Amino acid sequence: MKVTVDTGSCVSSGQCVLLAPETFDQNEDDGTVVLLAAEPPAGEQDAVRQAELTCPAAAIRVSGS
């Protein structure tokens, strides 16, 4: 699994951080998404997929398995 984020599209909702905190964080200045792990651990992959679906700005992209 490979994860990418579009910080320009991010609306700082923080749902990704709540769902997958080992993969996502938020910028302290503006709250936009910070990608911590472009290849998340196996135990967090389902949560990362959920974060992609939940993101109101569609700023998260997941590819691969």
Secondary structure as GFF3:
##gff-version 3
##sequence-region A 1 65
A	DSSP	beta_strand	2	5	.	.	.	ID=ss1
A	DSSP	alpha_helix	15	19	.	.	.	ID=ss2
A	DSSP	beta_strand	24	26	.	.	.	ID=ss3
A	DSSP	beta_strand	33	35	.	.	.	ID=ss4
A	DSSP	three_ten_helix	42	44	.	.	.	ID=ss5
A	DSSP	alpha_helix	45	54	.	.	.	ID=ss6
A	DSSP	beta_strand	60	63	.	.	.	ID=ss7
###
